[in-house]
Amino acid sequence: MMKALFKKKVNNINPNPELAIEIKNFTKKFKKFTAVDNINISVKKGKIHGFIGPNGSGKTTTIKSLIGAIIATNGEFYINGLEATSVDAKKTIGYIPENARFPKHLKSLEYLAEMGYLRGIPYKEAKAKARKILVSLNLIKFKSKNPNTFSSGMKKKILLAQALMADPEVLILDEPAANLDPTARQELFNDLIKLRDQGKTILICSHILSELQDIADEITILNYGKVVYYGEVINASHNYFQFTVMEPEMLEKLGQEIKKLGYEIIHQFADSYVIKLNDTKNEIKRIAFAAFEQKIILIGIQPYFTNITKIYDDVVFSNNKNFGQASALVS
Ligand SMILES: Nc1ncnc2c1ncn2[C@@H]1O[C@H](COP(=O)(O)OP(=O)(O)OP(=O)(O)O)[C@@H](O)[C@H]1O
């Protein structure tokens, strides 16, 4: 009997070490109510991953279960291939909650140094590190002020600075841009892009689609506790262009010309191809000229990117007529 009690749980799931976050078969029930229903989520290393869904769809429940703040009814959680509850995995996560509250008696620099000290960094070292982070987030001039007196945007940055004190590989942010004005939001996003470019993985939980359109590399959409969409995001910086022909019959010929010019076709539609360009203006001229010479009529050449609002409208709004159009969430 005792043997059975202490028997180690056998885990048949092999975590994928290529993923920064892996959530498998996660279910959370609050009494009889199923808030999250057997979902799987994968977040690739070094990416900004948008975690989207209407109010009450289960985002915060998922994040809190991932960081161990609430207990899952069922499921497995991994950070960089390690069980999320393990000490080693916890060391690699930085969590930034939706709301900020700071001790009244500490100035920003002292507060960050204390937080570093609590995580085991010697105080002097922690203070030097805090100073460096404040410089990188453009907050050093406020080092002697208490963060409670800061604007919402600055408070968010102090929370980010606090998470960075532990040098996390994975940052998890719950509604990072709620209540921020456009400038503060842009500044915070620029900081997140910088961190992603340094190799960190960032999971952003949000239902404001415009927050994610320009910065997310991939998205997962949750609706009524289920994953209804997962995919990579192509944004303007990828330099993808869509070339549309007048008659679908012209498409094959255009494909031959595109290949002759040495471009790779990324996507194919009934009447168009998507290609990655580098030196946009000259390359468009070359392709348009080659098409013209082959009597292929191009009726459209336009930048191609993932429209998160449209995807959201398709997978959420069309299923929940009573929710209101997703575009209403874009602010
Ligand atoms: N402690 C709890 N007890 C009972 N039900 C809960 C509890 N926490 C969350 N829920 C319910 O679980 C569902 C998912 O809530 P959750 O907070 O995860 O959604 P969310 O997607 O983060 O929403 P929002 O965008 O509004 O923050 C909701 O229906 C919520 O009412």
PDBQT file of the ligand as one rigid body, heavy atoms in Angstrom, charges set to zero:
ROOT
HETATM    1  N1  LIG A 401     -10.991  30.542  -9.507  1.00  0.00    +0.000 N 
HETATM    2  C1  LIG A 401     -11.968  30.346 -10.402  1.00  0.00    +0.000 A 
HETATM    3  N2  LIG A 401     -13.131  29.751 -10.045  1.00  0.00    +0.000 NA
HETATM    4  C2  LIG A 401     -14.117  29.530 -10.927  1.00  0.00    +0.000 A 
HETATM    5  N3  LIG A 401     -14.042  29.872 -12.237  1.00  0.00    +0.000 NA
HETATM    6  C3  LIG A 401     -12.932  30.473 -12.643  1.00  0.00    +0.000 A 
HETATM    7  C4  LIG A 401     -11.827  30.741 -11.760  1.00  0.00    +0.000 A 
HETATM    8  N4  LIG A 401     -10.839  31.348 -12.473  1.00  0.00    +0.000 NA
HETATM    9  C5  LIG A 401     -11.303  31.458 -13.732  1.00  0.00    +0.000 A 
HETATM   10  N5  LIG A 401     -12.547  30.943 -13.835  1.00  0.00    +0.000 N 
HETATM   11  C6  LIG A 401     -13.363  30.867 -15.057  1.00  0.00    +0.000 C 
HETATM   12  O1  LIG A 401     -12.611  30.219 -16.061  1.00  0.00    +0.000 OA
HETATM   13  C7  LIG A 401     -12.848  30.821 -17.326  1.00  0.00    +0.000 C 
HETATM   14  C8  LIG A 401     -11.511  31.260 -17.921  1.00  0.00    +0.000 C 
HETATM   15  O2  LIG A 401     -11.014  32.371 -17.184  1.00  0.00    +0.000 OA
HETATM   16  P1  LIG A 401      -9.626  33.079 -17.526  1.00  0.00    +0.000 P 
HETATM   17  O3  LIG A 401      -9.403  34.137 -16.496  1.00  0.00    +0.000 OA
HETATM   18  O4  LIG A 401      -8.592  32.047 -17.696  1.00  0.00    +0.000 OA
HETATM   19  O5  LIG A 401      -9.955  33.718 -18.950  1.00  0.00    +0.000 OA
HETATM   20  P2  LIG A 401      -9.097  34.765 -19.794  1.00  0.00    +0.000 P 
HETATM   21  O6  LIG A 401      -9.085  34.235 -21.188  1.00  0.00    +0.000 OA
HETATM   22  O7  LIG A 401      -7.798  35.025 -19.153  1.00  0.00    +0.000 OA
HETATM   23  O8  LIG A 401     -10.046  36.031 -19.717  1.00  0.00    +0.000 OA
HETATM   24  P3  LIG A 401      -9.680  37.613 -19.759  1.00  0.00    +0.000 P 
HETATM   25  O9  LIG A 401      -9.328  37.926 -21.171  1.00  0.00    +0.000 OA
HETATM   26  O10 LIG A 401     -10.982  38.250 -19.365  1.00  0.00    +0.000 OA
HETATM   27  O11 LIG A 401      -8.572  37.880 -18.773  1.00  0.00    +0.000 OA
HETATM   28  C9  LIG A 401     -13.825  31.968 -17.093  1.00  0.00    +0.000 C 
HETATM   29  O12 LIG A 401     -15.119  31.512 -17.395  1.00  0.00    +0.000 OA
HETATM   30  C10 LIG A 401     -13.680  32.250 -15.600  1.00  0.00    +0.000 C 
HETATM   31  O13 LIG A 401     -14.885  32.742 -15.065  1.00  0.00    +0.000 OA
ENDROOT
TORSDOF 0
